[in-house]
Amino acid sequence: MTKRLFAVTMGLLVLLSMTAMAATGRFDQQIQQAVNQKIHQAQQLQNVRSSVEDGIVTLTGTVNLYQDKLDAARKIKKLVNVTGVRDDIAVAGETVADSQLQKKLTKQLAYDRVGYFDNTFNYLALDVKNGVVTMRGDAMWDVPKDDALAIVARTPGVKDVVNDVKVLPVSQFDDSIRVRTARAIYRDSVLGKYAADPAHPIRIVVDNGHVTLYGTVENAMDKTIAGLRANSVPGAFSVENKLVVDKRG
């Protein structure tokens, strides 16, 4: 009886396994058809190829912009029964010299949040090597980080992006320090000039009560005064002055 029960159990397991494999195969075929349709509908994805195995879609081929690569994976992830996407698409658009690309992106990011309340309180920087853009810095909340990433992703010449930007924690305490530090700096008769060009302010990053100053100032005296004004703000645990003196000044 025991041997017979064992044989029946094994037979059921084999049958279930075969049924599952058949179902998976059907799902893969349906997914492949849906993926092919999505790719066909998008003009920027005409050089993209795909394969499906166990619900996981692998994308290969080329696109012109890094944003197209992101969009391709995003479109496919939304399809029914897709359990994952391997995005192996290469960005094969125009090649831009690293120095030229860095200069262009730095300028675009500087002007991105001009006119918004958080402009002074975000610090974003980047490095470019072989078309790979590494982004770093601190954002007051998600929006400036996402805006910056979108700018980089849509820029011709960008082959890949490494995102090392930190979104700072929500804190009314930090918000209070931000406002008071900005007032202390920009109400100073010497430092007020740095508010004239809103794309290049003295940037004030506050993280759990710790203040860091970023940006470029005209001379060493301005850097010193900015540090003194920031240190005069009550409530801040520490102040790190990372302002850079413009060598052309």
MOGI-V54944 format. One record per backbone hydrogen bond with DSSP energy under -1.0 kcal/mol. CO is the residue of the C=O (numbers start at 1). NH is the residue of the N-H. E is the energy in kcal/mol with one decimal. If there is no record, write none. Layout:
((CO;NH;E) (CO;NH;E))
This chain:
((1;5;-2.5) (2;6;-2.3) (3;7;-2.3) (4;8;-2.3) (5;9;-2.5) (6;10;-2.5) (7;11;-2.2) (8;12;-2.2) (9;13;-2.3) (10;14;-2.5) (11;15;-2.3) (12;16;-2.8) (13;17;-2.4) (14;18;-2.5) (15;19;-2.3) (16;20;-2.6) (17;21;-2.4) (18;22;-2.3) (19;23;-2.5) (20;24;-2.7) (21;25;-2.4) (22;26;-2.2) (23;27;-2.6) (24;28;-2.6) (25;29;-2.0) (26;30;-2.3) (27;31;-3.0) (28;32;-2.7) (29;33;-2.0) (30;34;-2.2) (31;35;-2.9) (32;36;-2.6) (33;37;-1.9) (34;38;-2.1) (35;39;-2.6) (36;40;-2.4) (37;41;-1.9) (42;45;-1.6) (43;46;-1.2) (45;48;-1.9) (47;62;-1.5) (49;60;-2.7) (51;58;-2.8) (53;56;-1.9) (55;83;-2.4) (55;84;-1.1) (56;53;-2.1) (57;86;-3.2) (58;51;-1.5) (59;88;-2.1) (60;49;-2.4) (61;90;-2.6) (63;92;-2.9) (65;69;-1.2) (66;70;-1.9) (67;71;-2.7) (68;72;-2.2) (69;73;-1.7) (70;74;-2.2) (71;75;-2.6) (72;76;-2.0) (73;77;-2.2) (76;79;-1.6) (79;82;-1.4) (84;57;-2.6) (86;59;-3.0) (86;88;-1.2) (90;63;-1.8) (97;101;-2.8) (98;102;-2.8) (99;103;-2.0) (100;104;-2.1) (101;105;-2.6) (102;106;-2.5) (103;107;-1.8) (104;108;-2.0) (105;109;-2.7) (106;110;-1.9) (107;111;-1.5) (113;116;-2.2) (116;119;-1.7) (118;121;-1.1) (120;204;-2.4) (123;138;-2.3) (125;136;-2.6) (127;134;-2.9) (129;132;-2.0) (131;159;-2.7) (131;160;-1.1) (132;129;-2.0) (133;162;-3.1) (134;127;-1.9) (135;164;-2.8) (136;125;-2.5) (137;166;-2.6) (138;123;-2.7) (139;168;-3.0) (142;146;-2.8) (143;147;-2.9) (144;148;-2.1) (145;149;-2.3) (146;150;-2.2) (147;151;-2.1) (148;152;-2.2) (149;153;-2.6) (150;154;-1.6) (152;155;-1.4) (153;67;-1.9) (155;158;-1.7) (160;133;-2.7) (162;135;-3.1) (166;139;-3.0) (171;175;-2.2) (172;176;-2.1) (173;177;-1.7) (174;178;-2.6) (175;179;-2.3) (176;180;-2.3) (177;181;-2.5) (178;182;-2.5) (179;183;-2.1) (180;184;-2.1) (181;185;-2.2) (182;186;-2.8) (183;187;-1.8) (188;192;-1.8) (191;194;-2.0) (192;195;-1.8) (193;196;-1.5) (197;200;-2.2) (203;214;-2.4) (205;212;-2.5) (207;210;-1.5) (209;237;-2.4) (210;207;-2.4) (211;240;-2.8) (212;205;-2.7) (213;242;-2.0) (214;203;-2.3) (215;244;-2.8) (217;246;-3.2) (219;223;-1.6) (220;224;-2.3) (221;225;-2.8) (222;226;-2.4) (223;227;-2.0) (224;228;-2.2) (225;229;-2.7) (226;230;-2.3) (227;231;-2.2) (230;233;-1.3) (238;211;-2.8) (240;213;-2.5) (244;217;-2.6) (246;249;-1.6))
